[in-house]
Amino acid sequence: MYKGDIELAKEARLNAYCPYSNFQVGAALRTKSGKVYLGCNIENHGIQGICAERTAFAKALSEGENEFEYITVVGSMKGTEPTEECMPCGYCRQFMSEFVDKNFKVCVVDRENNIEELTINDLLPHSFKF
């Protein structure tokens, strides 16, 4: 994992639209070609907003990228530094599993910039697949 992706994810989280939870999430998705796509969470007064992880994947996929190396995720309450590991939600885990192999890395970062690397299979061992 590139340490610079932590800073990119931290910057991306500052763009979050989170008036309901005040919890900002940023993601940096690195493709096998070396490009990085950023995402932030975008809440909605309606039923479903979009998480940072899915935002990053949607940007990459819509630009023709389909081979992914890993994603770095950070989260914090608005106006603070990242304070805890921010694990992808169940919907994001299932969404990501559609586009990656079981060894795809999900890197979550805590306040000291410690990184926990998990595979998508660790997070979702029995994903729904046809």
N, C-alpha and C positions, 0 to 999 in steps of 0.2 A: 504494500500500500504506500502511496505517496503521501508524505506528511502534509504537503501543500493542500491536499484535498480536505483536510480538517478545516483549514482557514477558509477555503472556498465554501464549504458547507455552512460555516459560521456566518459568513457574509450573506449567503443566500437566505438564511433564516431571518435576517433583518427585513426582508421584503414580505414576510408573512402577513397575511390579512387574517387576524385572529381576534376580532372584537368580542367573541363569546367566551373563549377559554383563556385568552391572554397567554397561550402557550405557543411559542414560535418553534417551528421545525425547519431545518435546512438539510438538503441532500446534495451530494456531489456524485454523479454516476459516471464512472470511467468506462469507456468503451475499449475494446481490444485494439482499435485503431489509434488509441491515445487521446481521443477527444473527451472532454468533460462536459456534461450537461447538468445544470443546476436546477433545483426545484425548491419550492417553499410550500407550506400549507396555506390553503385558501378556504376559509370557513364560509358557510352560507347559512342564512337564516332558515332556509328550507331543510330538507331531510339530510342531504349529504354534501359535504364539502369535498375537497380533494387534498390528499396528503402530499407532503414534499416528495416522497419516493415516487408516487405515481405521476406527479408533475414532471419530474426529471425523466422518467421513462417515456412519457407521452411526447416530450420535446424531442428526445433522441429518436424514437420510432417514427415520428412525423417527418424527420429529416433523413430517413432511410437507414439509420443505424439499427443493427439487429444482432450484434455480437458484443456482449458486455463482460467486463472483467470483475468489477465490484462496485458497491455503493457505500458511501460514507454518510452517516446520519448523526446530526446533533440536534438537541432540543433544549429550550430554556423558557422560563417565564419571561414575558415581555420586559425588556429593560435590564435583564441580568445576563451574566455569562452562563454557558451551559453548566448545569448542576448535577445532572444524572444521566445515565445511559437512557437513550430514547429508542426503544425497540419499535420496529414497524408493527402496525396494527395487523389484525388477521386478514383484512381485505387486501392490504398491500402485499402481505406475504403470498397470498394466492395469486394476485395480479402479477407480481414479479416472477413467480414460478412458471408462468406461461411462456416467458421469454428467455429463460436461463436454464442451465443444467443444474443438477443437484449440488454441485460444488461451488456455485456462485457465492462469493463472499459478501456478507453484510457486516460492515464495520461500524460499531456504535462507540461514541466517544463520551467520556465523562469530564468533569470540571478540571482535572489535572492533565487532560489530553491523553489519558490512558485509553487504549483501543481494545475493544473486545471484538475479535473476528469470529463470526459464526457463518456457517453455510446456510443457504436457503433450506437445505434438507434438515439442518438442526432446528430451524425455526418452524418448519412445516413438513414434518416427516411423511405425512400422508396427504399430499396435495390432491385436489380433484383434477383428474385428467381423463379424457376419453380414450 
